[in-house]
Amino acid sequence: MESKYLEYKEEILHLFEEEGYGFSKIAQHLINKYHLKVTKHSLRHRIRDIVKYYLADKEIVEYNIKLSKNNQKQADLNRIKNKSFREHSRVDNALSEYNAEIIKLLKTESLKTSIRKHKSNNKSVLIVHISDPHFNELVDLKHNKYDFKIASKRLQKFAYHIKRYAKLEECNDIFIAITGDLLNSDRRVEEKLSMATNRASATFLGVHLLKNFILDLNSIANISVGCVSGNESRAYEYGFTDIIATDNYDYTIFSILKLLLTEIKFVTSGTLELVVEVNGHNVLLIHGHTLRKMDSSIIAKVVSKYSRNGVILDFMICGHLHETMITDFLCRGSSLVGANAYSEKALNLSSRAAQNIYIMKNKERHDIRVDLQHTKGFRGYPINNELSSYNAKSIEKTYKKQTIFKIII
């Protein structure tokens, strides 16, 4: 598809899908924001074409309208049926290839890892919030770089500060709360077909990073891990047999970690929400895309939903928007990535790489933001062999080429 307005594609799709803007409203927004020399009527048609082209599912709506025309009814029905079959078959084949790679790589991994046990003192528990790592994303901005190596350094820096706070608080128990988007999204079927092996490799690199991070923290504390799925890591609603992947790459990584670290407690609902009790506090883990603007009215609805089922929430943690926000009831983590083109141009957010820590005491909670933007002095976890064997992309290569689960204390 050729259009001089494709440079605004991500923003157009965000406004249409997430904000519910109509074509005319999007057109007026772009004209005002970028001072475009075009009529609203003309731009509206171009926006409609872009949305139709990049959101294939919306095409079905148009087909259903055409069905009212008797002379086209049968032809349209057949075309939709054939297209749906082709698309589903292509996605199914791509995901099967992905899972075949996962199984092949898993066979090379050792399932024997030594886990240290520590005596709990019952004074406090640390919640370590992992939000939006997007491990397979490449960012090359003037003020921010990101690839697997930088992710490794930022995780190691995060662990360093976690251990300092744990020592200060005499804490021997840590709950790692993962709120989704461990891998980046690939929305096009063609991308999924061509990236099957790379996506499987990215999955295992993410496993390597998190495994090293977990073992690092295990050197000073007992570890338990909880996870919910994000919106970026979805893999369509397909089921498979004799494989560990469901329909979300977050769940795949979580499942592999659970196999590798058998002596560590892992809890998940397998969906978008999870409630855990941490040192007497009921904590809701949620990715955040269903909370939209995350204002008090939305939060109240979530609290009400759980209270009707007999669960009183004390605290909510989420991610999604790549910008830290700490309030009395809701704490949102930033991302391991930091600023990228989408967060700056589409969302107008000034993001920095950061993650959160929550110190959970008896009837007290202390929230801490840890800045991870700069990693001077940190070498990162030893994953160079994995980077080479999986042929992972990096900044250097780019330059060269141009339901409550209780945490028992």
NUZA-427134 format. One line per 8 residues: number of its first residue (from 1); for each residue x negated, y, z negated of C-alpha. Coordinates in steps of 0.1 Angstrom, whole numbers, plus 5000, padded with zeros to 4 digits. Layout:
! residues N
NUM	X,Y,Z ~ ...
***
This chain:
! residues 409
1	5000,5000,5000 ~ 4986,5034,5010 ~ 4996,5066,4992 ~ 4978,5097,4981 ~ 4997,5095,4948 ~ 4983,5060,4939 ~ 4958,5077,4916 ~ 4988,5084,4893
9	4999,5047,4895 ~ 4992,5038,4859 ~ 5009,5069,4845 ~ 5039,5064,4868 ~ 5044,5028,4857 ~ 5039,5037,4820 ~ 5066,5065,4822 ~ 5089,5042,4841
17	5085,5010,4820 ~ 5076,5023,4785 ~ 5093,5057,4784 ~ 5123,5050,4805 ~ 5119,5080,4829 ~ 5138,5080,4861 ~ 5121,5088,4895 ~ 5131,5124,4895
25	5119,5130,4859 ~ 5086,5114,4867 ~ 5082,5135,4898 ~ 5089,5167,4878 ~ 5065,5156,4851 ~ 5036,5150,4877 ~ 5043,5183,4895 ~ 5041,5202,4862
33	5011,5184,4848 ~ 4989,5183,4879 ~ 5003,5214,4898 ~ 5011,5193,4928 ~ 5021,5211,4960 ~ 5050,5189,4969 ~ 5087,5190,4966 ~ 5104,5171,4938
41	5126,5153,4964 ~ 5097,5142,4985 ~ 5076,5131,4955 ~ 5106,5112,4941 ~ 5106,5089,4971 ~ 5069,5083,4969 ~ 5072,5073,4932 ~ 5101,5050,4940
49	5079,5032,4966 ~ 5051,5028,4941 ~ 5073,5014,4914 ~ 5090,4991,4939 ~ 5056,4978,4952 ~ 5039,4973,4918 ~ 5068,4960,4898 ~ 5079,4930,4919
57	5106,4921,4895 ~ 5125,4953,4903 ~ 5128,4941,4939 ~ 5152,4914,4927 ~ 5176,4942,4916 ~ 5177,4956,4951 ~ 5182,4921,4965 ~ 5212,4917,4943
65	5227,4949,4956 ~ 5223,4937,4992 ~ 5241,4905,4983 ~ 5274,4926,4984 ~ 5270,4929,5022 ~ 5286,4898,5036 ~ 5265,4896,5067 ~ 5232,4896,5047
73	5243,4875,5017 ~ 5230,4841,5027 ~ 5198,4854,5043 ~ 5190,4874,5012 ~ 5197,4845,4988 ~ 5174,4822,5008 ~ 5146,4848,5009 ~ 5148,4854,4971
81	5148,4817,4964 ~ 5118,4810,4986 ~ 5099,4840,4973 ~ 5106,4830,4937 ~ 5094,4794,4943 ~ 5062,4806,4960 ~ 5054,4831,4932 ~ 5061,4806,4904
89	5040,4779,4921 ~ 5011,4803,4926 ~ 5012,4814,4889 ~ 5016,4778,4877 ~ 4986,4767,4898 ~ 4965,4797,4885 ~ 4973,4789,4848 ~ 4967,4752,4853
97	4932,4761,4867 ~ 4926,4784,4837 ~ 4935,4756,4813 ~ 4914,4731,4831 ~ 4884,4754,4826 ~ 4893,4758,4789 ~ 4893,4721,4784 ~ 4860,4717,4803
105	4843,4744,4782 ~ 4858,4731,4750 ~ 4840,4698,4755 ~ 4806,4715,4753 ~ 4814,4731,4719 ~ 4804,4716,4686 ~ 4833,4710,4662 ~ 4811,4708,4632
113	4805,4741,4614 ~ 4795,4745,4578 ~ 4818,4767,4557 ~ 4808,4782,4524 ~ 4831,4781,4493 ~ 4832,4810,4469 ~ 4848,4813,4434 ~ 4877,4837,4435
121	4878,4864,4408 ~ 4915,4874,4414 ~ 4906,4912,4412 ~ 4912,4921,4448 ~ 4915,4908,4483 ~ 4903,4925,4515 ~ 4925,4926,4546 ~ 4902,4930,4576
129	4923,4943,4605 ~ 4912,4933,4640 ~ 4932,4953,4665 ~ 4929,4954,4703 ~ 4894,4941,4710 ~ 4902,4936,4748 ~ 4870,4916,4749 ~ 4869,4912,4787
137	4873,4950,4794 ~ 4846,4970,4810 ~ 4845,5007,4802 ~ 4820,5031,4817 ~ 4828,5067,4806 ~ 4803,5094,4798 ~ 4813,5093,4761 ~ 4821,5056,4758
145	4807,5023,4771 ~ 4821,4988,4765 ~ 4814,4952,4774 ~ 4808,4919,4756 ~ 4774,4931,4742 ~ 4788,4963,4728 ~ 4817,4944,4714 ~ 4793,4921,4696
153	4774,4951,4681 ~ 4806,4968,4670 ~ 4818,4936,4653 ~ 4785,4932,4635 ~ 4786,4968,4623 ~ 4822,4962,4611 ~ 4811,4931,4592 ~ 4783,4951,4576
161	4807,4977,4562 ~ 4832,4950,4551 ~ 4805,4933,4531 ~ 4796,4966,4514 ~ 4832,4972,4504 ~ 4836,4936,4493 ~ 4805,4939,4470 ~ 4818,4972,4456
169	4852,4958,4448 ~ 4838,4924,4436 ~ 4859,4907,4462 ~ 4854,4871,4471 ~ 4885,4866,4493 ~ 4891,4881,4528 ~ 4921,4878,4550 ~ 4914,4886,4587
177	4946,4900,4603 ~ 4945,4899,4641 ~ 4972,4920,4657 ~ 4968,4910,4693 ~ 4953,4920,4727 ~ 4921,4899,4723 ~ 4918,4899,4760 ~ 4927,4925,4786
185	4957,4921,4810 ~ 4956,4910,4846 ~ 4990,4918,4859 ~ 4987,4908,4896 ~ 4992,4872,4907 ~ 4962,4876,4931 ~ 4940,4887,4903 ~ 4951,4858,4882
193	4942,4834,4910 ~ 4908,4849,4916 ~ 4899,4854,4879 ~ 4909,4819,4866 ~ 4873,4808,4858 ~ 4863,4843,4845 ~ 4894,4844,4823 ~ 4885,4811,4808
201	4850,4822,4803 ~ 4862,4854,4787 ~ 4883,4833,4763 ~ 4853,4814,4751 ~ 4832,4845,4748 ~ 4859,4860,4726 ~ 4858,4828,4706 ~ 4821,4831,4702
209	4823,4867,4690 ~ 4851,4860,4665 ~ 4834,4828,4653 ~ 4802,4847,4645 ~ 4822,4875,4628 ~ 4841,4850,4607 ~ 4810,4831,4596 ~ 4792,4864,4589
217	4820,4873,4564 ~ 4821,4838,4550 ~ 4786,4843,4537 ~ 4801,4865,4509 ~ 4838,4855,4507 ~ 4864,4828,4513 ~ 4881,4835,4547 ~ 4916,4830,4559
225	4929,4842,4593 ~ 4964,4853,4606 ~ 4973,4862,4641 ~ 5001,4876,4662 ~ 5002,4880,4700 ~ 4999,4912,4719 ~ 5015,4924,4751 ~ 4983,4926,4772
233	4974,4889,4767 ~ 5006,4874,4780 ~ 5002,4846,4806 ~ 5039,4842,4817 ~ 5063,4818,4801 ~ 5049,4785,4812 ~ 5044,4753,4792 ~ 5017,4727,4797
241	5008,4692,4784 ~ 4975,4680,4770 ~ 4962,4715,4766 ~ 4961,4740,4738 ~ 4972,4771,4757 ~ 5008,4782,4753 ~ 5019,4814,4772 ~ 4995,4839,4755
249	4957,4841,4756 ~ 4956,4855,4720 ~ 4972,4822,4708 ~ 4947,4802,4729 ~ 4917,4819,4713 ~ 4933,4815,4678 ~ 4940,4778,4685 ~ 4904,4772,4696
257	4890,4790,4665 ~ 4913,4768,4644 ~ 4898,4737,4660 ~ 4862,4749,4656 ~ 4866,4761,4620 ~ 4886,4733,4605 ~ 4878,4743,4568 ~ 4892,4778,4572
265	4929,4785,4567 ~ 4947,4798,4599 ~ 4983,4810,4599 ~ 5004,4822,4628 ~ 5040,4823,4638 ~ 5030,4819,4674 ~ 5050,4850,4682 ~ 5048,4888,4679
273	5054,4891,4641 ~ 5040,4874,4610 ~ 5046,4881,4573 ~ 5019,4870,4548 ~ 5017,4875,4511 ~ 4982,4889,4502 ~ 4975,4893,4465 ~ 5012,4900,4457
281	5018,4923,4487 ~ 5041,4912,4515 ~ 5024,4924,4547 ~ 5039,4923,4582 ~ 5015,4918,4611 ~ 5029,4931,4644 ~ 5012,4942,4676 ~ 5031,4975,4679
289	5044,4977,4714 ~ 5079,4969,4702 ~ 5077,4998,4677 ~ 5074,5025,4704 ~ 5066,5058,4687 ~ 5063,5042,4653 ~ 5083,5068,4636 ~ 5102,5065,4602
297	5135,5054,4618 ~ 5119,5025,4637 ~ 5100,5014,4606 ~ 5132,5016,4586 ~ 5149,4993,4611 ~ 5122,4967,4608 ~ 5123,4968,4570 ~ 5160,4965,4570
305	5158,4935,4594 ~ 5136,4916,4570 ~ 5154,4927,4538 ~ 5186,4912,4552 ~ 5168,4878,4553 ~ 5155,4882,4517 ~ 5120,4894,4525 ~ 5109,4928,4510
313	5080,4942,4530 ~ 5054,4963,4511 ~ 5032,4972,4541 ~ 5030,4970,4579 ~ 4999,4968,4601 ~ 4997,4971,4639 ~ 4976,4983,4668 ~ 4985,4988,4705
321	4980,5026,4709 ~ 4942,5026,4703 ~ 4944,5054,4678 ~ 4941,5051,4640 ~ 4971,5062,4619 ~ 4973,5056,4582 ~ 5005,5063,4563 ~ 5020,5051,4530
329	5039,5022,4547 ~ 5024,5017,4582 ~ 4988,5015,4591 ~ 4978,5014,4628 ~ 4943,5003,4638 ~ 4924,5018,4667 ~ 4906,4994,4690 ~ 4872,4979,4694
337	4871,4993,4729 ~ 4875,5030,4721 ~ 4885,5054,4748 ~ 4893,5041,4783 ~ 4908,5057,4814 ~ 4944,5046,4805 ~ 4943,5059,4769 ~ 4930,5093,4781
345	4948,5099,4813 ~ 4981,5081,4808 ~ 4986,5084,4770 ~ 4966,5116,4764 ~ 4950,5101,4733 ~ 4914,5109,4722 ~ 4904,5074,4709 ~ 4873,5062,4692
353	4862,5027,4685 ~ 4873,5019,4649 ~ 4889,4992,4628 ~ 4906,4993,4594 ~ 4901,4976,4560 ~ 4928,4974,4533 ~ 4918,4967,4497 ~ 4947,4949,4481
361	4948,4950,4443 ~ 4975,4943,4418 ~ 5002,4969,4427 ~ 4976,4990,4445 ~ 4964,4994,4481 ~ 4935,5014,4495 ~ 4932,5020,4532 ~ 4899,5026,4549
369	4890,5034,4585 ~ 4856,5022,4597 ~ 4841,5041,4626 ~ 4824,5018,4651 ~ 4818,5041,4680 ~ 4780,5042,4677 ~ 4760,5010,4670 ~ 4724,5022,4666
377	4705,4998,4644 ~ 4728,4968,4652 ~ 4716,4941,4676 ~ 4749,4922,4677 ~ 4756,4886,4673 ~ 4734,4861,4693 ~ 4756,4855,4724 ~ 4731,4861,4752
385	4730,4824,4761 ~ 4768,4824,4764 ~ 4768,4856,4785 ~ 4744,4840,4809 ~ 4761,4806,4811 ~ 4795,4821,4817 ~ 4781,4848,4841 ~ 4799,4875,4822
393	4801,4910,4837 ~ 4784,4938,4817 ~ 4777,4975,4819 ~ 4741,4967,4831 ~ 4754,4945,4859 ~ 4778,4972,4869 ~ 4750,4997,4872 ~ 4729,4974,4892
401	4757,4967,4916 ~ 4775,5000,4911 ~ 5087,4834,4574 ~ 5061,4841,4548 ~ 5027,4825,4546 ~ 5010,4829,4512 ~ 4973,4835,4510 ~ 4962,4814,4480
409	4936,4831,4458
***
